[in-house]
Amino acid sequence: MGWIGDTVGSIKSIQIRQLLTQAVSLGLIVTSALIIWKGLMCITGSESPVVVVLSGSMEPGFKRGDILFLHMSKDPIRTGEIVVFNVDGREIPIVHRVIKVHERQDSGEVDVLTKGDNNYGDDRLLYAQGQQWLQRHHIMGRAVGFLPYVGWVTIIMTEKPIIKYILIGALGLLVITSND
């Protein structure tokens, strides 16, 4: 029985060791993704270097599901640029085009007015109550490139959370059960 007991103990220790190795590998994958995201934030100067277009307000230029790459420089914002901005009281950022730029004479600060290409009027109805213009701190970044339709994965996982949980569970199971 000593040999059998030793063998069973050896198998159990290998399984536990392998399970711990896979858990550490999963942790490294998650940590690497976070480091890459933070690195992109530093390089682009934007708190969100990549966003997904969630509505059709910018069609035909950008369609729902397109991924936009953002950059935020210190250059002045110009009419015609596509910006992503946050409005006080709203969680989801908005992607629209700058249609007017107003420079304050006293401070030199720039205020902007935006509009979706596919919308009838400007965005003043989307801004916080009583707000007429966006200031620099509202703007998360300027669109510098895009990938069409790739963001549909994000939209589907947001609109159908069960798919997100199934996908995360399947990926986690795959990492834990793989023998590499």
C-alpha positions as semicolon CSV with decimal commas, in nm:
position;residue;x (nm);y (nm);z (nm)
1;M;0,000;0,000;0,000
2;G;0,294;0,231;0,050
3;W;0,375;0,240;-0,320
4;I;0,009;0,301;-0,421
5;G;-0,031;0,570;-0,158
6;D;0,286;0,741;-0,277
7;T;0,166;0,726;-0,638
8;V;-0,177;0,872;-0,553
9;G;-0,011;1,145;-0,348
10;S;0,225;1,220;-0,635
11;I;-0,066;1,248;-0,882
12;K;-0,259;1,476;-0,646
13;S;0,042;1,703;-0,599
14;I;0,094;1,724;-0,975
15;Q;-0,271;1,819;-1,028
16;I;-0,258;2,083;-0,756
17;R;0,072;2,214;-0,891
18;Q;-0,068;2,223;-1,245
19;L;-0,383;2,399;-1,125
20;L;-0,175;2,661;-0,944
21;T;0,043;2,708;-1,253
22;Q;-0,265;2,764;-1,469
23;A;-0,411;3,009;-1,216
24;V;-0,085;3,206;-1,217
25;S;-0,090;3,203;-1,600
26;L;-0,444;3,341;-1,600
27;G;-0,335;3,612;-1,354
28;L;-0,043;3,704;-1,580
29;I;-0,274;3,735;-1,881
30;V;-0,509;3,969;-1,692
31;T;-0,219;4,171;-1,552
32;S;-0,059;4,201;-1,897
33;A;-0,385;4,332;-2,042
34;L;-0,409;4,596;-1,768
35;I;-0,047;4,701;-1,819
36;I;-0,101;4,735;-2,195
37;W;-0,415;4,946;-2,132
38;K;-0,232;5,176;-1,888
39;G;0,058;5,205;-2,133
40;L;-0,182;5,308;-2,411
41;M;-0,332;5,567;-2,176
42;C;0,014;5,718;-2,119
43;I;0,109;5,714;-2,488
44;T;-0,219;5,862;-2,618
45;G;-0,283;6,105;-2,333
46;S;-0,643;5,982;-2,321
47;E;-0,817;5,817;-2,028
48;S;-0,980;5,583;-2,279
49;P;-0,754;5,523;-2,581
50;V;-1,007;5,297;-2,754
51;V;-1,388;5,338;-2,769
52;V;-1,672;5,165;-2,950
53;V;-1,934;5,363;-3,144
54;L;-2,265;5,264;-2,981
55;S;-2,519;5,453;-3,193
56;G;-2,582;5,558;-3,551
57;S;-2,547;5,931;-3,480
58;M;-2,218;5,956;-3,674
59;E;-2,328;5,766;-3,987
60;P;-2,222;5,745;-4,262
61;G;-1,869;5,826;-4,135
62;F;-1,872;5,588;-3,839
63;K;-2,123;5,310;-3,797
64;R;-2,243;5,135;-3,486
65;G;-1,979;4,881;-3,382
66;D;-1,676;5,068;-3,521
67;I;-1,378;5,096;-3,287
68;L;-1,219;5,441;-3,262
69;F;-0,861;5,507;-3,156
70;L;-0,823;5,825;-2,955
71;H;-0,539;6,065;-2,888
72;M;-0,543;6,376;-2,673
73;S;-0,281;6,638;-2,746
74;K;-0,242;6,992;-2,618
75;D;-0,317;7,134;-2,965
76;P;-0,630;7,349;-2,980
77;I;-0,948;7,172;-3,078
78;R;-1,065;7,273;-3,425
79;T;-1,398;7,277;-3,602
80;G;-1,452;6,953;-3,795
81;E;-1,258;6,728;-3,558
82;I;-1,431;6,421;-3,420
83;V;-1,408;6,408;-3,041
84;V;-1,522;6,175;-2,768
85;F;-1,659;6,353;-2,463
86;N;-1,818;6,285;-2,128
87;V;-2,107;6,490;-2,002
88;D;-2,164;6,538;-1,629
89;G;-2,434;6,296;-1,515
90;R;-2,386;6,051;-1,805
91;E;-2,181;5,734;-1,782
92;I;-2,132;5,657;-2,150
93;P;-1,905;5,881;-2,360
94;I;-2,037;6,034;-2,683
95;V;-1,862;6,044;-3,022
96;H;-1,953;6,356;-3,224
97;R;-1,803;6,624;-3,449
98;V;-1,703;6,973;-3,334
99;I;-1,918;7,226;-3,522
100;K;-1,825;7,547;-3,338
101;V;-1,526;7,663;-3,138
102;H;-1,551;7,961;-2,905
103;E;-1,238;8,110;-2,751
104;R;-1,286;8,313;-2,436
105;Q;-1,098;8,642;-2,463
106;D;-1,033;8,677;-2,089
107;S;-0,876;8,334;-2,024
108;G;-0,794;8,202;-2,370
109;E;-0,979;7,878;-2,290
110;V;-1,167;7,713;-2,573
111;D;-1,529;7,600;-2,555
112;V;-1,673;7,369;-2,820
113;L;-2,015;7,277;-2,952
114;T;-2,067;6,931;-3,101
115;K;-2,318;6,754;-3,324
116;G;-2,362;6,403;-3,456
117;D;-2,326;6,389;-3,836
118;N;-2,658;6,203;-3,861
119;N;-2,842;6,427;-3,611
120;Y;-3,064;6,722;-3,698
121;G;-2,948;6,965;-3,430
122;D;-2,649;7,032;-3,208
123;D;-2,580;6,847;-2,883
124;R;-2,693;7,109;-2,633
125;L;-2,983;6,882;-2,536
126;L;-2,731;6,609;-2,446
127;Y;-2,519;6,835;-2,227
128;A;-2,588;6,883;-1,856
129;Q;-2,882;7,108;-1,773
130;G;-2,793;7,470;-1,843
131;Q;-2,467;7,380;-2,017
132;Q;-2,421;7,543;-2,357
133;W;-2,062;7,445;-2,441
134;L;-1,811;7,170;-2,365
135;Q;-1,488;7,264;-2,193
136;R;-1,151;7,093;-2,236
137;H;-1,202;6,868;-1,930
138;H;-1,512;6,711;-2,090
139;I;-1,318;6,587;-2,392
140;M;-1,158;6,243;-2,356
141;G;-0,980;6,239;-2,689
142;R;-0,981;6,300;-3,063
143;A;-1,046;6,024;-3,314
144;V;-0,726;5,943;-3,504
145;G;-0,825;5,610;-3,661
146;F;-1,086;5,338;-3,662
147;L;-1,155;4,969;-3,726
148;P;-1,495;4,903;-3,881
149;Y;-1,739;4,659;-3,714
150;V;-1,484;4,507;-3,469
151;G;-1,667;4,663;-3,173
152;W;-1,975;4,450;-3,229
153;V;-1,825;4,197;-2,990
154;T;-1,843;4,458;-2,713
155;I;-2,196;4,564;-2,808
156;I;-2,324;4,204;-2,807
157;M;-2,162;4,130;-2,471
158;T;-2,310;4,449;-2,325
159;E;-2,660;4,392;-2,459
160;K;-2,662;4,017;-2,384
161;P;-2,467;3,972;-2,056
162;I;-2,520;3,593;-2,054
163;I;-2,296;3,567;-2,361
164;K;-2,024;3,759;-2,176
165;Y;-2,040;3,525;-1,876
166;I;-2,037;3,214;-2,097
167;L;-1,737;3,345;-2,292
168;I;-1,541;3,441;-1,978
169;G;-1,621;3,106;-1,816
170;A;-1,518;2,913;-2,128
171;L;-1,190;3,106;-2,159
172;G;-1,114;3,059;-1,789
173;L;-1,188;2,686;-1,814
174;L;-0,968;2,660;-2,122
175;V;-0,675;2,829;-1,944
176;I;-0,711;2,618;-1,630
177;T;-0,748;2,285;-1,811
178;S;-0,478;2,334;-2,074
179;N;-0,165;2,127;-2,027
180;D;0,085;2,388;-2,147
